[in-house]
Amino acid sequence: MPASTVTLSIDAMGGDYAPESVIDGVDRLLKAGMKARFLLFGDRARLMPLLASRPRAEAGVELRHTDDVVSDAAKPSAALRQARGSSMRLAVEAVRDGEASAVVSAGNTGALMAMAKVLLRTLPGIDRPAIASVMPAAQRPVVMLDLGANAECDATNLVQFAMMGAVFARAVLGIEEPTVALLNIGTEAPKGDDVVQEAAARLRAGELPIRFEGFVEGTGLMAGSVDVVVTDGFTGNVALKVAEGTARLIVDRFKDMLNDSLAARAGFLLAKRSLGRLKGKLDPDRYNGAMFLGLGGVVVKSHGGANAAGFANAVKVALDLVDGHANERIEHDLKRFATPVEGAAC
């Protein structure tokens, strides 16, 4: 927890269950003792009744009214042109203007990325921002990026993602020297296309506070054999959706099995504690909070369907990144990198 109070900018209207989930999430954090001040952007008529019934949240926020909301169906280009007074846009502008240290939104991902790129720009030496998040795995949680911002990438982008992912792991997971690997079709050195091979060669030659472990394949991702897994946005997004679908399948199958017979229900009672731990590990709200790495400000995207606990976790991710000086460390690592990483964007 930071020693001094940090101001966080919140899009109170973004997400499937906003604004209730947002206000409940903020209230939960303040009750837990989080030292933060919140700028809430949204519809006063909807927010005031919620705050009135949560005095701790009401005392810990500054409400700024707007009744303009970016819809989930809005195209990023249209949101940039037409939603200048929206809760999302104003929340990002608060970071640009220095009023807040980070912004959190559960709204339209494409619109949030577009606004953040235009308003905050990219960090010096970064060609493209990447979406990074934490995924559950067998041995330990794994940071994965890119999760959808860049469908096609060159070696330069992958090298930059590796450095940013390592900073994310240090700030959020507390790992001083994260192990990093490139997602590939096999772990053997000759495997993979020219882009992956070139990125691996650069990472082996670099001098950074990360331990490059070479390649990891899909099974290694879920095993948690490394701390950070790097890939292009197309592959990363597909892998993420497969993992989420698999987790839902496991939970649904457990539910079906419990209704099969009295013996199954009896078995559930005996294994209830272990199954509860499994459910906790697979709970998406526990790992909610994806950062847009590489921007000139901390931007955290909450899952649109997150409940209060999930939104609260996204806010905690934002606070960890601010407290861990994530952007400053990314810039520092770029300067330390022995091999030049400037090049064509993907």
QUIHUHU-V562381 format. One record per residue. N is the residue number from 1. RES is the residue in one small letter. SS is DSSP state (H for helix, E for strand, L for the rest). OMEGA is omega in degrees with one decimal (NA if undefined). D_CENTER is the distance of its C-alpha to the mean C-alpha in whole Angstrom. Layout:
BEGIN
N:RES:SS:OMEGA:D_CENTER ; N:RES:SS:OMEGA:D_CENTER
END
This chain:
BEGIN
1:m:L:-179.5:19 ; 2:p:L:-179.9:20 ; 3:a:L:-180.0:24 ; 4:s:L:-177.5:24 ; 5:t:L:178.7:22 ; 6:v:E:175.8:19 ; 7:t:E:179.5:19 ; 8:l:E:-179.6:16 ; 9:s:E:-172.9:16 ; 10:i:E:169.1:15 ; 11:d:E:-172.4:16 ; 12:a:L:-174.0:18 ; 13:m:L:-178.5:19 ; 14:g:L:176.9:16 ; 15:g:L:-176.1:15 ; 16:d:L:-174.0:17 ; 17:y:L:177.6:19 ; 18:a:L:3.3:19 ; 19:p:L:-175.4:20 ; 20:e:H:-178.0:21 ; 21:s:H:179.9:18 ; 22:v:H:-178.9:17 ; 23:i:H:178.1:20 ; 24:d:H:178.5:20 ; 25:g:H:178.0:17 ; 26:v:H:179.3:18 ; 27:d:H:179.0:21 ; 28:r:H:-179.0:20 ; 29:l:H:-179.3:18 ; 30:l:H:176.3:21 ; 31:k:H:-179.7:24 ; 32:a:L:176.3:22 ; 33:g:L:179.3:23 ; 34:m:L:178.3:20 ; 35:k:L:-179.6:21 ; 36:a:E:173.7:19 ; 37:r:E:-174.3:21 ; 38:f:E:167.9:19 ; 39:l:E:-178.3:20 ; 40:l:E:178.8:20 ; 41:f:E:179.9:21 ; 42:g:E:-175.0:22 ; 43:d:L:-177.3:26 ; 44:r:H:-176.7:28 ; 45:a:H:179.1:30 ; 46:r:H:-174.6:27 ; 47:l:H:-175.1:25 ; 48:m:H:178.2:29 ; 49:p:H:179.0:30 ; 50:l:H:179.7:27 ; 51:l:H:-178.4:27 ; 52:a:H:179.8:30 ; 53:s:L:179.1:30 ; 54:r:L:-172.1:27 ; 55:p:H:179.7:29 ; 56:r:H:177.7:27 ; 57:a:H:-179.5:24 ; 58:e:H:-178.8:27 ; 59:a:H:-173.7:28 ; 60:g:H:-176.8:24 ; 61:v:E:168.6:23 ; 62:e:E:-175.3:25 ; 63:l:E:176.5:25 ; 64:r:E:-169.1:25 ; 65:h:E:163.2:27 ; 66:t:L:177.0:26 ; 67:d:L:177.8:26 ; 68:d:E:-177.0:25 ; 69:v:L:174.0:22 ; 70:v:L:-178.9:20 ; 71:s:L:178.3:20 ; 72:d:L:-177.4:18 ; 73:a:L:-175.9:21 ; 74:a:L:174.6:21 ; 75:k:L:-178.5:21 ; 76:p:H:-179.1:19 ; 77:s:H:179.0:22 ; 78:a:H:179.0:24 ; 79:a:H:178.3:21 ; 80:l:H:-176.1:22 ; 81:r:H:-165.7:26 ; 82:q:H:-174.1:26 ; 83:a:L:-176.9:23 ; 84:r:L:178.8:24 ; 85:g:L:-177.1:25 ; 86:s:E:178.7:22 ; 87:s:H:180.0:20 ; 88:m:H:-177.9:17 ; 89:r:H:-178.5:19 ; 90:l:H:178.5:20 ; 91:a:H:177.8:17 ; 92:v:H:179.8:16 ; 93:e:H:178.6:20 ; 94:a:H:176.1:20 ; 95:v:H:178.4:17 ; 96:r:H:-175.7:20 ; 97:d:L:177.4:23 ; 98:g:L:178.8:22 ; 99:e:L:-178.2:22 ; 100:a:L:-179.2:18 ; 101:s:L:-178.5:16 ; 102:a:E:176.6:13 ; 103:v:E:177.4:12 ; 104:v:E:178.2:10 ; 105:s:E:173.4:11 ; 106:a:L:-176.3:11 ; 107:g:L:-177.1:13 ; 108:n:L:-175.1:14 ; 109:t:H:-178.6:11 ; 110:g:H:179.2:14 ; 111:a:H:179.5:16 ; 112:l:H:178.5:13 ; 113:m:H:-179.3:12 ; 114:a:H:179.5:16 ; 115:m:H:-178.2:17 ; 116:a:H:-179.6:14 ; 117:k:H:-178.7:16 ; 118:v:H:-173.8:19 ; 119:l:H:-174.7:19 ; 120:l:H:-177.5:17 ; 121:r:L:176.2:18 ; 122:t:E:177.1:17 ; 123:l:L:176.3:18 ; 124:p:L:179.1:21 ; 125:g:L:178.1:21 ; 126:i:L:179.7:18 ; 127:d:L:-176.3:19 ; 128:r:L:172.9:16 ; 129:p:L:179.1:12 ; 130:a:E:176.3:10 ; 131:i:E:-179.4:7 ; 132:a:E:176.5:5 ; 133:s:E:178.8:4 ; 134:v:E:178.5:7 ; 135:m:E:176.1:10 ; 136:p:L:177.1:13 ; 137:a:L:-171.8:16 ; 138:a:L:-175.5:20 ; 139:q:L:-176.0:20 ; 140:r:L:177.0:17 ; 141:p:L:-176.1:13 ; 142:v:E:172.0:12 ; 143:v:E:179.2:9 ; 144:m:E:175.0:9 ; 145:l:E:1.5:9 ; 146:d:L:-177.4:10 ; 147:l:L:173.8:9 ; 148:g:L:-177.5:11 ; 149:a:L:-173.8:12 ; 150:n:L:-175.3:15 ; 151:a:L:179.0:17 ; 152:e:L:-176.4:20 ; 153:c:L:171.5:20 ; 154:d:L:-176.6:22 ; 155:a:H:179.1:23 ; 156:t:H:179.2:22 ; 157:n:H:-178.4:18 ; 158:l:H:177.0:18 ; 159:v:H:178.8:19 ; 160:q:H:177.8:17 ; 161:f:H:-179.4:14 ; 162:a:H:179.7:15 ; 163:m:H:179.9:16 ; 164:m:H:178.4:12 ; 165:g:H:177.8:11 ; 166:a:H:176.8:14 ; 167:v:H:178.2:13 ; 168:f:H:-179.2:9 ; 169:a:H:179.1:11 ; 170:r:H:-176.2:14 ; 171:a:H:-173.1:12 ; 172:v:H:-177.5:10 ; 173:l:H:177.4:13 ; 174:g:L:-179.5:16 ; 175:i:L:-173.5:17 ; 176:e:L:178.6:19 ; 177:e:L:-175.9:20 ; 178:p:L:170.6:17 ; 179:t:E:-174.1:19 ; 180:v:E:176.5:18 ; 181:a:E:174.6:19 ; 182:l:E:176.6:19 ; 183:l:E:-173.6:19 ; 184:n:L:-179.8:22 ; 185:i:L:176.5:25 ; 186:g:L:-178.3:26 ; 187:t:L:-178.5:26 ; 188:e:L:-174.9:30 ; 189:a:L:-176.4:30 ; 190:p:L:-174.5:32 ; 191:k:L:173.6:29 ; 192:g:L:-178.4:27 ; 193:d:L:-175.7:28 ; 194:d:H:-179.0:29 ; 195:v:H:-179.4:25 ; 196:v:H:-180.0:24 ; 197:q:H:179.5:27 ; 198:e:H:178.6:27 ; 199:a:H:179.3:23 ; 200:a:H:179.8:24 ; 201:a:H:179.7:28 ; 202:r:H:-178.4:26 ; 203:l:H:176.9:24 ; 204:r:H:-176.2:27 ; 205:a:H:-174.4:28 ; 206:g:L:177.2:26 ; 207:e:L:-176.3:26 ; 208:l:L:177.2:23 ; 209:p:L:174.5:22 ; 210:i:L:176.5:20 ; 211:r:E:-178.9:22 ; 212:f:E:-174.5:22 ; 213:e:E:179.6:23 ; 214:g:E:-174.2:24 ; 215:f:E:172.7:23 ; 216:v:E:176.6:21 ; 217:e:L:-172.4:22 ; 218:g:H:-179.9:20 ; 219:t:H:177.9:22 ; 220:g:H:177.9:21 ; 221:l:H:-178.1:17 ; 222:m:H:177.2:18 ; 223:a:H:-177.8:20 ; 224:g:L:-177.3:18 ; 225:s:L:175.3:20 ; 226:v:L:-177.9:18 ; 227:d:L:-176.1:15 ; 228:v:E:176.5:13 ; 229:v:E:-174.3:14 ; 230:v:E:176.7:14 ; 231:t:L:175.7:15 ; 232:d:L:-174.4:16 ; 233:g:H:179.1:14 ; 234:f:H:-179.3:16 ; 235:t:H:-178.7:17 ; 236:g:H:-179.8:13 ; 237:n:H:177.3:13 ; 238:v:H:-179.9:16 ; 239:a:H:179.4:15 ; 240:l:H:-178.2:12 ; 241:k:H:176.5:14 ; 242:v:H:179.6:17 ; 243:a:H:179.2:16 ; 244:e:H:179.0:15 ; 245:g:H:178.4:18 ; 246:t:H:178.8:20 ; 247:a:H:178.2:18 ; 248:r:H:178.9:20 ; 249:l:H:-179.3:23 ; 250:i:H:-179.2:23 ; 251:v:H:180.0:23 ; 252:d:H:-180.0:25 ; 253:r:H:176.0:28 ; 254:f:H:179.9:28 ; 255:k:H:179.3:29 ; 256:d:H:-178.0:32 ; 257:m:H:-178.8:33 ; 258:l:H:-179.3:34 ; 259:n:L:-176.2:36 ; 260:d:L:-174.4:38 ; 261:s:L:175.1:40 ; 262:l:H:179.6:42 ; 263:a:H:179.1:41 ; 264:a:H:178.8:37 ; 265:r:H:177.1:37 ; 266:a:H:177.9:39 ; 267:g:H:178.7:37 ; 268:f:H:-179.4:34 ; 269:l:H:179.3:35 ; 270:l:H:-175.8:36 ; 271:a:L:-173.1:32 ; 272:k:H:-177.1:31 ; 273:r:H:-180.0:29 ; 274:s:H:178.5:28 ; 275:l:H:176.7:26 ; 276:g:H:177.3:25 ; 277:r:H:178.1:23 ; 278:l:H:179.4:22 ; 279:k:H:178.7:21 ; 280:g:H:179.7:18 ; 281:k:H:-177.4:17 ; 282:l:H:-176.5:16 ; 283:d:L:-178.3:15 ; 284:p:H:179.7:12 ; 285:d:H:179.6:12 ; 286:r:H:-176.9:12 ; 287:y:H:-177.2:8 ; 288:n:L:177.4:7 ; 289:g:L:178.5:4 ; 290:a:E:-179.7:1 ; 291:m:E:170.4:4 ; 292:f:E:-176.4:7 ; 293:l:E:175.7:9 ; 294:g:L:178.5:13 ; 295:l:E:179.7:13 ; 296:g:L:179.6:16 ; 297:g:L:-179.3:14 ; 298:v:E:179.7:11 ; 299:v:E:-179.0:9 ; 300:v:E:179.4:6 ; 301:k:E:173.0:6 ; 302:s:L:174.2:7 ; 303:h:L:-177.4:9 ; 304:g:L:-178.5:12 ; 305:g:L:-177.0:14 ; 306:a:L:173.3:13 ; 307:n:L:-177.0:16 ; 308:a:H:-179.8:16 ; 309:a:H:179.3:15 ; 310:g:H:179.3:12 ; 311:f:H:177.9:11 ; 312:a:H:179.5:13 ; 313:n:H:177.2:10 ; 314:a:H:177.6:7 ; 315:v:H:178.0:10 ; 316:k:H:176.0:11 ; 317:v:H:178.7:8 ; 318:a:H:-179.3:9 ; 319:l:H:177.3:12 ; 320:d:H:-178.5:12 ; 321:l:H:176.3:11 ; 322:v:H:-178.5:14 ; 323:d:H:179.1:16 ; 324:g:L:178.9:15 ; 325:h:L:-173.4:16 ; 326:a:H:-177.0:13 ; 327:n:H:178.0:15 ; 328:e:H:-179.4:18 ; 329:r:H:176.0:17 ; 330:i:H:178.9:16 ; 331:e:H:179.3:19 ; 332:h:H:-178.7:21 ; 333:d:H:177.8:20 ; 334:l:H:-179.6:21 ; 335:k:H:-178.7:25 ; 336:r:H:-172.4:25 ; 337:f:L:-172.8:25 ; 338:a:L:-178.3:28 ; 339:t:L:178.4:28 ; 340:p:L:-178.9:27 ; 341:v:L:177.6:24 ; 342:e:L:179.6:25 ; 343:g:L:-177.1:26 ; 344:a:L:176.8:25 ; 345:a:L:177.2:22 ; 346:c:L:NA:21
END
